Amino acid sequence: MANTECKSRLRCACGTIASAALVNAGVIIVPPISSRSYIVVGGWLKSTTSAATSTSVDVTDTTGTEVINAAVAVGNLTDGAVAPLTASSGVSWTTFGTANTKGKGLKIISDDGGLTGTTALDYCIEYMTL
């Protein structure tokens, strides 16, 4: 049997969003590419200082009407605690594990634009490309 090269389609988008105002506006973490679709398969969010006011911080696609991949309840975003994107109390999956529409990127945004409290939001979102 010949050896074959395995090219993983698993990628990570990791970084820090520097303020609640930026989370409220929405930050694109994976840019849209017309020939690609993305599937969110894991990751985490971590707030510096406890988040407040909004219901959730969401990982969505980049359409005008966002398709929510995962929503993390603000109550899970306490100072320094890692909130994994797993099906658990305080995290809801909508299209988690399902391919988004081709040509749409990924972003992180508060559900209602009213997030307060956090001075920074660290993230690492695992996704696959198709």
Secondary structure by P-SEA (a helix, b strand, c coil): cbbbbbbbcbbbbbbbcccaaaaaaccccbbbbccbbbbbcccccccccccccccbbbbccccccccccbbbbccccccccccccccccccccccccccccccbbbbbbccccccccccbbbbccccccc
